[in-house]
């Protein structure tokens, strides 16, 4: 049992779970836009998520405590390094045009963690409300815009609406994490729950979800796509409403993070039915 817990903790802490969530959103885009399967791009996104997230989460910790790193953190560093090496291989397989479009999103990821504001003491994460916007924008860009560009699709209004919907959904997915972290975040870090309270944060999340539902009906008329979305929609509402400051260890980091994967599985089930 202890071994299984260690494996689960490594799976979450090494950002493998969040990488599967991003991968699931990428696969959802392929279904919505009828894109061809591209293994190189799929692996690039998956490994890029692991490398990027671990760099953002642990770079500062490793710098400050490099001589006294815990064994688990050292394992994550080694794992991330090998993921980065494989990532470089798949990046080489991807067209330059696609890589060019990833530059703004990669730059935002770097600036999210690296101080460059207020005399180089502040990063994007520490700017009020910007944290959630940056993360949602990067996820939307990587999981909608990049695969569309890679497949040679013209950037139509439909694709922009899908990107906006993805942005709104990711914002709502982040809210349970921000609610959980209210008691841990620094006073200077003004997240949405800290500024407006947990109850109003949930109302905001519901409003954004309603907008995403309206966008769903503008994006597609396919019932095989809309029905899985509705199932995902109600699941996300349930988890948003149940989010509290005091929540179980895996409520956000595993269950909320798994919702995009569940959405993808719903889609696969309805398409194979």
N, C-alpha and C positions, 0 to 999 in steps of 0.2 A: 504493500500500500504506500509506504514511504517512497519507494522507487517511482511509482506511478505519479505521485505528487511532484517529485523532482523533475520528471519528464514534462509534466504539464506546466510547471513553473518556467522551465527552460523554453518550452514551446511559446509561452506568452512573452516572457521577458526578452527573448531573442528576436521578437517581432515576427515570428513565423506566422502567428495567428492573424496579425494585421495584414501581412503580405497575402494570405489567402483571401482576406476580405477585399483587398484591392484587386486581386486576380478575379474574384467573383464578379465585381463590378465591371471589369474589363470584358468578361464573358457575357454579361448582361447586355453591354453595348453591342457586342457582336451579333446578338440575337435581335435587338431592337433595330439596328441599322443593316442587318443582313450582310455582315462583313465576313470575308473568308477567314478561316483559321490560320493564324500566323504564330507558329511555335516560338520563333526567335523573339518576337515582340512580347509574347506571353511570359517567357522566361526572363526577359529583360525587365519587365514590370515587376515580376515577383521578386527577383533578386535585388532590383533597385530599391524596392520598398524596405527590404531587410537592411540593406546597407545604409540607406538614408535615415531610417528611423533609429537604428542603433547609433549612428554617428551623432544624431541630434540628442538622443537620450543620455548617452554615456561619454561623449567626448569631454565634457567639463569634469565629470567625476574621475575619468581616467587621468586627466591632466593634474588634478589636485592630489590624487591618491594613488599614483602609478606604482609606488613601492609597496603599498599595502592593499592591493586589489584582492577582493575575495576570489575564491576559486571559480565561482559561478560567473563572475564578471569577466575573468580571464578567458573562460570557455566561450563566452559570448563574443569577446574580442577576436579570438581565433576563428570562430565560426563566421563572423562578419567579414574577416579578411579573406577567407576562402570564397565567400559569396561574392565579394568584390572582384576577385580574380575571374570567376566564372562570368560575372556581369560584364566585364571588359570584353570577353569573347563574344557574347551575344550582342553587345553594342557594336562590335565590328561587323556583325552580320546584318545590321539594320541600315537602311538607306540614309544618306547624309541629310536628306530633306526632313526625315522624321526626327533625327537627332537634333537638328537645328530647332525644331519646334519644342523640343524638351528643355532647351536652354533656359527660358524664363522661369519655368517651374522648378528646375534644379537650382537656379539662382535664389529663388524665394526660399527654398528648403535650407540653403546655406545661410542666408541672412536671418532665417528664423532662429538659428542657434548661435551664430557668430555676432558678437557685439560690434555695431558700426554707427550707432546713434549716440548723441549726447556725449561727445568726447570718447567714443568707443567703449562706453560702459553699458550700453543698452542694445538689445537685439529686438527683432520684430515681435517675439513672444511677449516681451515686457511692455508693449504698447497696448493701451486699453482697447479691448474688443478686436484688435487686429489678429490675435492668435487664431481664433476660430475661423476668421475670414480667410486667412492665408492657408490654413490646413484644408479647408473645404474647397478653395479655389484650385489648389494643387491637385487634390484628389479628382476633382471634376475635369481638370485639364488632362491629367494622365489617363483617366479611364473613359473619356469621351472624345476629346479633341484629337489626341495623339493617335489612337487606333483608326479614327476616321481619316486623318491625314495620311497615315501609313497605307491605307487601302486605296488611296487616290480619290476619295470622296470629295465632292465640292462641299464647301462649308455653307450649308443652307440654313434657313430659319429653323427647320426641324431639328437640326443638329445643335444649334444654339439653345433651343428650348430644352433639349435633352440635357445639355450641359448645365443650364440653369436649374433644372429639376434635380440633377445630381448634386449640385452645390447646396441646395436647400436640404436635401436628405442627409448629406454628410454633416451639415451644421446641426441638425437634430440628433444625429448619432453621437455627436461630440458632447451635447448638453448633459447627459447622465455622468460623463467623466468630469465635467466642470462642476456639477453639483456635488459629486463625491469629493473633489479636491478643494472645496471652499474652505475647509478647516485646515488644509495643509499649505495652500498657496500663500505667498508673501503678501503683505498688506498692499504693497505697491502694484501687485498684479491684479488689475481690475477685470475679472472675468464677468460674464453676463449674470450668473447667479449671485456673485458678490455685490454687484451694482444694483440689481432690481429684485433680488430675493428668489428663493426656490419656486414659490407658487407662480410668480409672474414669468419665470423662465419656462415653466411647463406650459403656460398659456401661449407664450411666444412660439414654443416648439409646435404646439397644436396648430397655430396659425400658419406656420411655414409648411406644415404637412398638408394642410388644406390647399395651399397654393400648389404644392407638388402634385396633389390629386387632380386639380384643374389642368395642370400642364400635361398630365398623363393622357387626358382625353383630347388634348390638342395635338399631342405627339403621335398617337396611334389609335386606330379603331379596331385593332386585332384583339379579340376576346381571349385568345390563348396567351396574350401578353398582359392584358389588363387584369384578369382574374388573379394571377400570381402576385401582381402589384398590390391588389386590394388585400390579399392575405398578409403580405409584408407590411403594408400600411397599418393594419390593425395591430399586428405584433409590435411594431415600433411605438405605437401609441401606448400600448400596455406597459412596455419597458420604460418609456418616458415618464408615465404617471407613477410608476413604482420606484423611480429613482429618488434616493434620499441622501443626505449627507453621510449618514451611517448606513452603509450597505456592505453586503458580503464581499469578500476578496475578489471573487470571480464574476460578480454581477455585471460590471461594465467591461472589465478587461477580457472576459471570455464571452459571456452571453450577448451583451449588446454588440460587441465586435463581430459576433457570429451572424448577425441578422442579414448582412449582404450575402453571405454564403447560403443561408436559408432561402433568401429570395431567388438566388440562382438555381437552387435545387427545385424550388417550386416551378420555375420556368422550364427546366429540363423535364420535370414530371409531366407538365401539361403538354409540352411539345411531343413527348413520346407516348402520350396516352392514346 
